[in-house]
Amino acid sequence: FLKMNLLNQWLKETKQSLSEELKPLKPTKPSPPQFDYREPVERFFSYWNERDMETALSFCDEDCIFEDTLFPRTYNGRDEIRIHLNNVANALPSNFQFIIDEIAEDKSSGNVGIQWHVEADGKSIPFTRGASMYKVNTKGLISKGFDVPEPVLKIGSFNLNVLKIVNKILLNPIRLIPFTAW
């Protein structure tokens, strides 16, 4: 009798566990493909350093948007970016190399941030640090770039004073009356 109870208990537990295992799976949302978003950015820099702009641009989407804060305009598409990159490369000695110091990626958004500096013959050059942000799309191509090179002139205090004056005028436009009367 004890054996029969044990056997029934075992059958009951086995049936229950099998029914739980065989439950139909709920459909799940497919996960987006995972890329190493850093790779196209690293390759872009590598080919830029070789002055092979065509291969560097092959890591950019055809409609890529690029901003270099040293320049007053945005470059739209590979053709405009090609002209900009060639102008910069032609203005710099051929031994100038961009060195990536730090790189970080956000796999959920495709954003890649880097900190870099420039070297000549393996030696760091003063005032040539910078930071850049890139957006890499699901095709593994750079779709947006934003470069912030270190300014050669360190005018932080001057800029803060200008911002203070502008802020006072914006908050209290009546302050403009003495300037216009003068």
C-alpha positions as CSV (number, residue, x, y, z in Angstrom):
1,F,0.0,0.0,0.0
2,L,2.8,2.4,0.8
3,K,4.5,1.7,-2.5
4,M,1.3,2.4,-4.3
5,N,0.9,5.8,-2.5
6,L,4.5,6.7,-3.4
7,L,4.0,5.7,-7.0
8,N,0.8,7.7,-7.3
9,Q,2.4,10.7,-5.6
10,W,5.4,10.5,-8.1
11,L,3.0,10.2,-11.1
12,K,1.0,13.2,-9.9
13,E,4.2,15.3,-9.4
14,T,5.6,14.2,-12.8
15,K,2.4,14.9,-14.6
16,Q,2.2,18.4,-13.0
17,S,5.9,19.2,-13.8
18,L,5.5,18.0,-17.4
19,S,2.3,20.1,-17.9
20,E,4.2,23.1,-16.7
21,E,7.1,22.4,-19.0
22,L,4.9,21.9,-22.0
23,K,2.9,25.1,-21.7
24,P,2.9,27.0,-25.0
25,L,5.5,29.8,-25.0
26,K,4.2,33.3,-25.3
27,P,5.5,35.1,-28.4
28,T,8.3,37.4,-27.5
29,K,9.5,40.6,-29.3
30,P,12.6,39.8,-31.2
31,S,15.6,41.6,-29.8
32,P,17.5,44.0,-32.1
33,P,20.8,42.8,-33.5
34,Q,23.7,43.6,-31.2
35,F,26.7,45.2,-32.8
36,D,30.0,46.3,-31.5
37,Y,29.1,50.0,-32.0
38,R,32.6,51.0,-31.2
39,E,34.1,49.2,-34.2
40,P,33.0,51.6,-37.0
41,V,34.2,54.6,-35.0
42,E,37.6,53.0,-34.3
43,R,37.9,52.0,-38.0
44,F,36.9,55.5,-39.1
45,F,39.7,57.0,-37.0
46,S,42.2,54.4,-38.2
47,Y,41.6,55.1,-41.8
48,W,41.6,58.8,-41.2
49,N,45.1,58.4,-39.7
50,E,46.1,56.7,-42.9
51,R,44.6,59.6,-44.9
52,D,42.4,57.0,-46.7
53,M,39.2,59.1,-46.6
54,E,37.3,56.9,-48.9
55,T,37.6,53.9,-46.7
56,A,37.0,56.0,-43.6
57,L,33.8,57.3,-45.2
58,S,32.7,53.8,-45.9
59,F,31.9,53.5,-42.2
60,C,29.5,56.5,-42.5
61,D,26.0,56.2,-43.7
62,E,25.3,57.9,-47.0
63,D,23.1,60.6,-45.2
64,C,25.5,61.0,-42.2
65,I,25.4,64.4,-40.5
66,F,28.7,65.7,-39.1
67,E,29.4,68.7,-36.9
68,D,32.8,69.9,-36.0
69,T,32.5,72.8,-33.5
70,L,35.6,74.5,-34.9
71,F,33.6,75.3,-38.0
72,P,30.4,77.3,-38.4
73,R,28.4,74.8,-40.4
74,T,27.1,71.2,-40.4
75,Y,28.2,68.8,-43.0
76,N,25.4,66.7,-44.5
77,G,26.1,63.5,-46.4
78,R,29.3,61.8,-47.4
79,D,30.2,64.2,-50.1
80,E,30.2,67.3,-47.8
81,I,32.0,65.3,-45.1
82,R,34.6,64.1,-47.6
83,I,35.4,67.7,-48.6
84,H,35.7,68.7,-44.9
85,L,37.9,65.7,-43.9
86,N,40.2,66.3,-46.9
87,N,40.5,70.0,-46.1
88,V,41.4,69.2,-42.5
89,A,43.9,66.4,-43.5
90,N,45.5,68.7,-46.1
91,A,46.0,71.4,-43.4
92,L,47.7,69.0,-41.0
93,P,51.1,67.4,-41.3
94,S,50.9,63.8,-42.4
95,N,52.5,62.6,-39.2
96,F,49.5,63.9,-37.1
97,Q,47.6,60.9,-35.7
98,F,44.3,60.9,-33.8
99,I,44.7,58.7,-30.8
100,I,41.6,57.4,-29.0
101,D,42.1,57.6,-25.2
102,E,38.7,56.5,-24.0
103,I,35.7,55.0,-25.7
104,A,32.3,54.1,-24.4
105,E,29.2,52.7,-26.1
106,D,25.5,52.5,-25.3
107,K,24.3,49.3,-27.0
108,S,20.6,50.3,-26.5
109,S,21.0,53.6,-28.5
110,G,24.0,53.0,-30.7
111,N,25.8,56.1,-29.2
112,V,29.5,56.0,-29.0
113,G,31.6,58.6,-27.0
114,I,35.3,59.0,-27.3
115,Q,38.0,61.2,-25.8
116,W,41.0,61.7,-28.0
117,H,44.2,63.6,-28.6
118,V,46.6,64.2,-31.5
119,E,50.2,62.9,-31.6
120,A,53.0,63.6,-34.1
121,D,55.6,60.9,-34.3
122,G,54.3,59.3,-31.1
123,K,54.5,62.5,-29.0
124,S,51.4,64.3,-27.7
125,I,50.8,67.8,-29.1
126,P,49.5,70.5,-26.7
127,F,46.0,71.8,-27.2
128,T,44.9,68.9,-29.4
129,R,42.6,67.0,-27.1
130,G,38.9,66.6,-27.9
131,A,35.8,64.6,-27.4
132,S,33.4,63.2,-30.0
133,M,29.9,61.7,-30.0
134,Y,28.8,59.3,-32.7
135,K,25.5,57.6,-33.5
136,V,25.9,54.2,-35.1
137,N,22.8,52.9,-36.8
138,T,21.6,49.2,-37.0
139,K,23.4,48.8,-40.3
140,G,26.6,49.4,-38.3
141,L,27.3,52.7,-40.0
142,I,28.0,56.1,-38.4
143,S,24.8,58.2,-39.0
144,K,25.8,61.3,-36.9
145,G,29.1,62.7,-35.6
146,F,29.7,65.7,-33.3
147,D,33.3,66.7,-32.6
148,V,34.4,69.1,-29.8
149,P,38.1,69.9,-30.2
150,E,40.0,71.6,-27.4
151,P,40.1,75.4,-28.0
152,V,43.6,76.8,-28.5
153,L,42.6,80.0,-26.8
154,K,41.4,79.4,-23.3
155,I,38.9,82.2,-22.9
156,G,36.6,80.6,-20.4
157,S,36.5,83.6,-18.0
158,F,35.8,86.0,-20.8
159,N,33.0,83.8,-22.1
160,L,31.4,83.7,-18.6
161,N,31.5,87.5,-18.3
162,V,29.8,87.8,-21.7
163,L,27.2,85.3,-20.6
164,K,26.6,87.3,-17.4
165,I,26.0,90.5,-19.4
166,V,23.7,88.8,-21.9
167,N,21.8,87.2,-19.1
168,K,21.2,90.5,-17.3
169,I,20.0,92.1,-20.5
170,L,17.6,89.2,-21.3
171,L,16.2,89.2,-17.8
172,N,15.9,93.0,-17.7
173,P,15.8,94.5,-21.2
174,I,15.4,98.1,-19.8
175,R,19.2,97.9,-19.2
176,L,19.6,98.4,-23.0
177,I,18.3,102.0,-22.8
178,P,21.6,103.5,-21.6
179,F,23.5,101.7,-24.4
180,T,21.1,102.9,-27.1
181,A,21.0,106.4,-25.8
182,W,24.8,106.5,-25.7
